[in-house]
Amino acid sequence: MAFDWLEMRDEAGAFLEGPRRQVDVMVKDSQRFASTGGWGFQRFVKDTTERAAAPTPAQCFACHNNLKKDGLILGSYRP
């Protein structure tokens, strides 16, 4: 799963997409990420492959772990 964080600006009452702030990624692999409920977490800086220093994958898991009933997902699908 990927969550793309974008800047938004209001222009004459319409929201317009601005530059990317960050990209958050979750990868499901129960063997590689057994200690974090089978999920790997990473945040990338803006339009780069540079990994953000914070939050750490352990910090991400600490919050996501409160949502076990939803498979650790913080959002919901909206078609």
N, CA, C and O atoms as a GROMACS GRO file, in nm:
protein
  316
    1MET      N    1   0.084  -0.116   0.000
    1MET     CA    2   0.000   0.000   0.000
    1MET      C    3   0.089   0.123   0.000
    1MET      O    4   0.196   0.124   0.062
    2ALA      N    5   0.045   0.224  -0.068
    2ALA     CA    6   0.120   0.350  -0.070
    2ALA      C    7   0.023   0.464  -0.043
    2ALA      O    8  -0.090   0.466  -0.093
    3PHE      N    9   0.069   0.559   0.036
    3PHE     CA   10  -0.009   0.678   0.066
    3PHE      C   11   0.075   0.798   0.024
    3PHE      O   12   0.183   0.821   0.078
    4ASP      N   13   0.024   0.872  -0.072
    4ASP     CA   14   0.096   0.985  -0.131
    4ASP      C   15   0.046   1.113  -0.065
    4ASP      O   16  -0.070   1.151  -0.081
    5TRP      N   17   0.133   1.180   0.009
    5TRP     CA   18   0.098   1.305   0.077
    5TRP      C   19   0.136   1.422  -0.013
    5TRP      O   20   0.253   1.439  -0.048
    6LEU      N   21   0.037   1.501  -0.050
    6LEU     CA   22   0.061   1.615  -0.138
    6LEU      C   23   0.023   1.745  -0.069
    6LEU      O   24  -0.067   1.748   0.014
    7GLU      N   25   0.094   1.851  -0.104
    7GLU     CA   26   0.054   1.985  -0.060
    7GLU      C   27  -0.072   2.022  -0.137
    7GLU      O   28  -0.088   1.983  -0.253
    8MET      N   29  -0.159   2.097  -0.074
    8MET     CA   30  -0.280   2.146  -0.141
    8MET      C   31  -0.284   2.298  -0.126
    8MET      O   32  -0.239   2.352  -0.025
    9ARG      N   33  -0.339   2.363  -0.226
    9ARG     CA   34  -0.357   2.507  -0.214
    9ARG      C   35  -0.495   2.543  -0.265
    9ARG      O   36  -0.550   2.478  -0.353
   10ASP      N   37  -0.550   2.648  -0.206
   10ASP     CA   38  -0.682   2.696  -0.243
   10ASP      C   39  -0.665   2.807  -0.345
   10ASP      O   40  -0.600   2.908  -0.318
   11GLU      N   41  -0.724   2.788  -0.462
   11GLU     CA   42  -0.716   2.889  -0.566
   11GLU      C   43  -0.857   2.916  -0.616
   11GLU      O   44  -0.916   2.836  -0.688
   12ALA      N   45  -0.910   3.032  -0.578
   12ALA     CA   46  -1.044   3.075  -0.617
   12ALA      C   47  -1.151   2.971  -0.578
   12ALA      O   48  -1.243   2.944  -0.654
   13GLY      N   49  -1.136   2.914  -0.456
   13GLY     CA   50  -1.235   2.820  -0.407
   13GLY      C   51  -1.216   2.676  -0.451
   13GLY      O   52  -1.296   2.590  -0.416
   14ALA      N   53  -1.111   2.649  -0.528
   14ALA     CA   54  -1.082   2.512  -0.572
   14ALA      C   55  -0.950   2.468  -0.511
   14ALA      O   56  -0.854   2.545  -0.505
   15PHE      N   57  -0.945   2.343  -0.466
   15PHE     CA   58  -0.821   2.289  -0.414
   15PHE      C   59  -0.737   2.235  -0.529
   15PHE      O   60  -0.785   2.156  -0.611
   16LEU      N   61  -0.612   2.279  -0.536
   16LEU     CA   62  -0.522   2.234  -0.641
   16LEU      C   63  -0.407   2.156  -0.579
   16LEU      O   64  -0.360   2.187  -0.469
   17GLU      N   65  -0.362   2.055  -0.651
   17GLU     CA   66  -0.253   1.969  -0.607
   17GLU      C   67  -0.122   2.045  -0.614
   17GLU      O   68  -0.092   2.110  -0.714
   18GLY      N   69  -0.044   2.036  -0.507
   18GLY     CA   70   0.087   2.097  -0.502
   18GLY      C   71   0.195   1.991  -0.504
   18GLY      O   72   0.169   1.877  -0.543
   19PRO      N   73   0.315   2.026  -0.461
   19PRO     CA   74   0.426   1.929  -0.463
   19PRO      C   75   0.407   1.818  -0.360
   19PRO      O   76   0.333   1.834  -0.262
   20ARG      N   77   0.474   1.708  -0.382
   20ARG     CA   78   0.468   1.593  -0.291
   20ARG      C   79   0.543   1.628  -0.162
   20ARG      O   80   0.652   1.686  -0.165
   21ARG      N   81   0.482   1.592  -0.050
   21ARG     CA   82   0.545   1.610   0.081
   21ARG      C   83   0.621   1.485   0.124
   21ARG      O   84   0.733   1.493   0.174
   22GLN      N   85   0.556   1.368   0.102
   22GLN     CA   86   0.617   1.241   0.140
   22GLN      C   87   0.534   1.128   0.082
   22GLN      O   88   0.422   1.149   0.036
   23VAL      N   89   0.591   1.008   0.085
   23VAL     CA   90   0.520   0.887   0.045
   23VAL      C   91   0.539   0.785   0.157
   23VAL      O   92   0.652   0.754   0.195
   24ASP      N   93   0.428   0.734   0.210
   24ASP     CA   94   0.432   0.628   0.310
   24ASP      C   95   0.396   0.496   0.242
   24ASP      O   96   0.302   0.489   0.164
   25VAL      N   97   0.474   0.392   0.272
   25VAL     CA   98   0.455   0.262   0.207
   25VAL      C   99   0.444   0.155   0.315
   25VAL      O  100   0.519   0.154   0.413
   26MET      N  101   0.349   0.062   0.293
   26MET     CA  102   0.336  -0.058   0.376
   26MET      C  103   0.347  -0.178   0.284
   26MET      O  104   0.284  -0.182   0.178
   27VAL      N  105   0.429  -0.276   0.324
   27VAL     CA  106   0.449  -0.398   0.245
   27VAL      C  107   0.414  -0.517   0.334
   27VAL      O  108   0.464  -0.529   0.446
   28LYS      N  109   0.328  -0.606   0.282
   28LYS     CA  110   0.288  -0.724   0.357
   28LYS      C  111   0.380  -0.840   0.324
   28LYS      O  112   0.387  -0.884   0.209
   29ASP      N  113   0.450  -0.890   0.425
   29ASP     CA  114   0.538  -1.006   0.410
   29ASP      C  115   0.557  -1.064   0.550
   29ASP      O  116   0.640  -1.015   0.627
   30SER      N  117   0.483  -1.167   0.582
   30SER     CA  118   0.482  -1.220   0.718
   30SER      C  119   0.616  -1.278   0.762
   30SER      O  120   0.643  -1.283   0.882
   31GLN      N  121   0.699  -1.320   0.669
   31GLN     CA  122   0.830  -1.375   0.707
   31GLN      C  123   0.931  -1.264   0.732
   31GLN      O  124   1.001  -1.266   0.834
   32ARG      N  125   0.940  -1.168   0.642
   32ARG     CA  126   1.037  -1.059   0.658
   32ARG      C  127   1.003  -0.966   0.772
   32ARG      O  128   1.093  -0.910   0.835
   33PHE      N  129   0.874  -0.948   0.799
   33PHE     CA  130   0.832  -0.847   0.896
   33PHE      C  131   0.749  -0.909   1.010
   33PHE      O  132   0.649  -0.852   1.053
   34ALA      N  133   0.792  -1.024   1.056
   34ALA     CA  134   0.717  -1.095   1.160
   34ALA      C  135   0.704  -1.012   1.288
   34ALA      O  136   0.601  -1.020   1.356
   35SER      N  137   0.805  -0.934   1.321
   35SER     CA  138   0.802  -0.857   1.446
   35SER      C  139   0.706  -0.739   1.442
   35SER      O  140   0.676  -0.680   1.546
   36THR      N  141   0.658  -0.704   1.323
   36THR     CA  142   0.565  -0.591   1.311
   36THR      C  143   0.435  -0.637   1.244
   36THR      O  144   0.383  -0.572   1.154
   37GLY      N  145   0.383  -0.750   1.291
   37GLY     CA  146   0.254  -0.798   1.245
   37GLY      C  147   0.249  -0.838   1.099
   37GLY      O  148   0.141  -0.844   1.040
   38GLY      N  149   0.365  -0.865   1.038
   38GLY     CA  150   0.369  -0.904   0.898
   38GLY      C  151   0.376  -0.787   0.802
   38GLY      O  152   0.373  -0.806   0.680
   39TRP      N  153   0.386  -0.667   0.854
   39TRP     CA  154   0.392  -0.547   0.770
   39TRP      C  155   0.527  -0.477   0.784
   39TRP      O  156   0.581  -0.464   0.894
   40GLY      N  157   0.581  -0.432   0.670
   40GLY     CA  158   0.699  -0.345   0.669
   40GLY      C  159   0.651  -0.203   0.643
   40GLY      O  160   0.559  -0.182   0.564
   41PHE      N  161   0.713  -0.108   0.708
   41PHE     CA  162   0.674   0.033   0.697
   41PHE      C  163   0.793   0.117   0.654
   41PHE      O  164   0.904   0.094   0.701
   42GLN      N  165   0.769   0.214   0.566
   42GLN     CA  166   0.876   0.308   0.530
   42GLN      C  167   0.814   0.438   0.481
   42GLN      O  168   0.709   0.438   0.416
   43ARG      N  169   0.879   0.548   0.512
   43ARG     CA  170   0.840   0.680   0.462
   43ARG      C  171   0.954   0.735   0.377
   43ARG      O  172   1.071   0.726   0.415
   44PHE      N  173   0.918   0.791   0.262
   44PHE     CA  174   1.017   0.850   0.171
   44PHE      C  175   0.996   1.001   0.164
   44PHE      O  176   0.883   1.050   0.171
   45VAL      N  177   1.106   1.074   0.150
   45VAL     CA  178   1.106   1.220   0.150
   45VAL      C  179   1.073   1.274   0.011
   45VAL      O  180   1.142   1.244  -0.086
   46LYS      N  181   0.968   1.353   0.004
   46LYS     CA  182   0.926   1.424  -0.118
   46LYS      C  183   0.930   1.335  -0.242
   46LYS      O  184   0.873   1.226  -0.240
   47ASP      N  185   0.997   1.378  -0.348
   47ASP     CA  186   1.004   1.303  -0.474
   47ASP      C  187   1.135   1.225  -0.486
   47ASP      O  188   1.190   1.213  -0.596
   48THR      N  189   1.184   1.173  -0.375
   48THR     CA  190   1.313   1.105  -0.375
   48THR      C  191   1.298   0.960  -0.328
   48THR      O  192   1.189   0.918  -0.288
   49THR      N  193   1.406   0.887  -0.332
   49THR     CA  194   1.409   0.753  -0.273
   49THR      C  195   1.476   0.759  -0.135
   49THR      O  196   1.506   0.656  -0.076
   50GLU      N  197   1.499   0.881  -0.086
   50GLU     CA  198   1.559   0.901   0.046
   50GLU      C  199   1.459   0.858   0.154
   50GLU      O  200   1.345   0.904   0.156
   51ARG      N  201   1.504   0.772   0.243
   51ARG     CA  202   1.417   0.725   0.350
   51ARG      C  203   1.414   0.828   0.462
   51ARG      O  204   1.518   0.880   0.503
   52ALA      N  205   1.296   0.857   0.511
   52ALA     CA  206   1.281   0.952   0.621
   52ALA      C  207   1.334   0.889   0.750
   52ALA      O  208   1.318   0.769   0.772
   53ALA      N  209   1.398   0.970   0.833
   53ALA     CA  210   1.453   0.920   0.959
   53ALA      C  211   1.343   0.889   1.060
   53ALA      O  212   1.357   0.799   1.142
   54ALA      N  213   1.236   0.964   1.053
   54ALA     CA  214   1.125   0.944   1.148
   54ALA      C  215   0.994   0.954   1.071
   54ALA      O  216   0.987   1.031   0.975
   55PRO      N  217   0.894   0.881   1.108
   55PRO     CA  218   0.896   0.782   1.214
   55PRO      C  219   0.968   0.656   1.169
   55PRO      O  220   0.976   0.626   1.049
   56THR      N  221   1.019   0.583   1.265
   56THR     CA  222   1.085   0.456   1.234
   56THR      C  223   0.977   0.350   1.206
   56THR      O  224   0.862   0.369   1.247
   57PRO      N  225   1.012   0.241   1.140
   57PRO     CA  226   0.914   0.134   1.121
   57PRO      C  227   0.852   0.086   1.253
   57PRO      O  228   0.733   0.054   1.257
   58ALA      N  229   0.931   0.082   1.361
   58ALA     CA  230   0.877   0.040   1.491
   58ALA      C  231   0.774   0.140   1.542
   58ALA      O  232   0.674   0.100   1.601
   59GLN      N  233   0.798   0.269   1.520
   59GLN     CA  234   0.701   0.371   1.561
   59GLN      C  235   0.573   0.361   1.478
   59GLN      O  236   0.463   0.378   1.530
   60CYS      N  237   0.587   0.334   1.349
   60CYS     CA  238   0.469   0.316   1.264
   60CYS      C  239   0.386   0.199   1.316
   60CYS      O  240   0.264   0.211   1.331
   61PHE      N  241   0.452   0.087   1.343
   61PHE     CA  242   0.382  -0.032   1.389
   61PHE      C  243   0.311  -0.007   1.520
   61PHE      O  244   0.199  -0.056   1.540
   62ALA      N  245   0.372   0.068   1.611
   62ALA     CA  246   0.310   0.094   1.741
   62ALA      C  247   0.172   0.156   1.724
   62ALA      O  248   0.079   0.122   1.798
   63CYS      N  249   0.157   0.247   1.630
   63CYS     CA  250   0.027   0.311   1.605
   63CYS      C  251  -0.067   0.218   1.527
   63CYS      O  252  -0.183   0.202   1.563
   64HIS      N  253  -0.016   0.158   1.421
   64HIS     CA  254  -0.098   0.068   1.338
   64HIS      C  255  -0.146  -0.053   1.417
   64HIS      O  256  -0.254  -0.106   1.389
   65ASN      N  257  -0.069  -0.097   1.515
   65ASN     CA  258  -0.103  -0.216   1.592
   65ASN      C  259  -0.235  -0.199   1.668
   65ASN      O  260  -0.297  -0.299   1.705
   66ASN      N  261  -0.277  -0.076   1.691
   66ASN     CA  262  -0.406  -0.051   1.756
   66ASN      C  263  -0.523  -0.087   1.665
   66ASN      O  264  -0.637  -0.090   1.710
   67LEU      N  265  -0.495  -0.115   1.538
   67LEU     CA  266  -0.600  -0.145   1.441
   67LEU      C  267  -0.595  -0.290   1.393
   67LEU      O  268  -0.618  -0.316   1.275
   68LYS      N  269  -0.566  -0.381   1.481
   68LYS     CA  270  -0.555  -0.522   1.443
   68LYS      C  271  -0.681  -0.573   1.373
   68LYS      O  272  -0.671  -0.652   1.279
   69LYS      N  273  -0.798  -0.529   1.418
   69LYS     CA  274  -0.923  -0.576   1.358
   69LYS      C  275  -0.935  -0.535   1.212
   69LYS      O  276  -1.009  -0.598   1.136
   70ASP      N  277  -0.864  -0.430   1.171
   70ASP     CA  278  -0.868  -0.381   1.033
   70ASP      C  279  -0.742  -0.420   0.955
   70ASP      O  280  -0.715  -0.362   0.850
   71GLY      N  281  -0.666  -0.517   1.004
   71GLY     CA  282  -0.545  -0.561   0.935
   71GLY      C  283  -0.432  -0.460   0.941
   71GLY      O  284  -0.345  -0.459   0.854
   72LEU      N  285  -0.432  -0.375   1.042
   72LEU     CA  286  -0.332  -0.270   1.066
   72LEU      C  287  -0.343  -0.152   0.968
   72LEU      O  288  -0.253  -0.069   0.963
   73ILE      N  289  -0.450  -0.146   0.893
   73ILE     CA  290  -0.468  -0.039   0.794
   73ILE      C  291  -0.537   0.080   0.859
   73ILE      O  292  -0.638   0.064   0.928
   74LEU      N  293  -0.482   0.201   0.838
   74LEU     CA  294  -0.537   0.323   0.897
   74LEU      C  295  -0.649   0.386   0.816
   74LEU      O  296  -0.713   0.479   0.863
   75GLY      N  297  -0.674   0.339   0.697
   75GLY     CA  298  -0.777   0.398   0.611
   75GLY      C  299  -0.874   0.293   0.565
   75GLY      O  300  -0.870   0.178   0.608
   76SER      N  301  -0.962   0.336   0.476
   76SER     CA  302  -1.057   0.242   0.418
   76SER      C  303  -1.070   0.269   0.269
   76SER      O  304  -1.047   0.381   0.224
   77TYR      N  305  -1.105   0.167   0.195
   77TYR     CA  306  -1.119   0.178   0.051
   77TYR      C  307  -1.246   0.254   0.017
   77TYR      O  308  -1.353   0.222   0.068
   78ARG      N  309  -1.233   0.354  -0.069
   78ARG     CA  310  -1.349   0.430  -0.118
   78ARG      C  311  -1.348   0.425  -0.270
   78ARG      O  312  -1.266   0.492  -0.332
   79PRO      N  313  -1.438   0.347  -0.331
   79PRO     CA  314  -1.438   0.336  -0.478
   79PRO      C  315  -1.474   0.466  -0.546
   79PRO      O  316  -1.478   0.472  -0.669
   0.00000   0.00000   0.00000
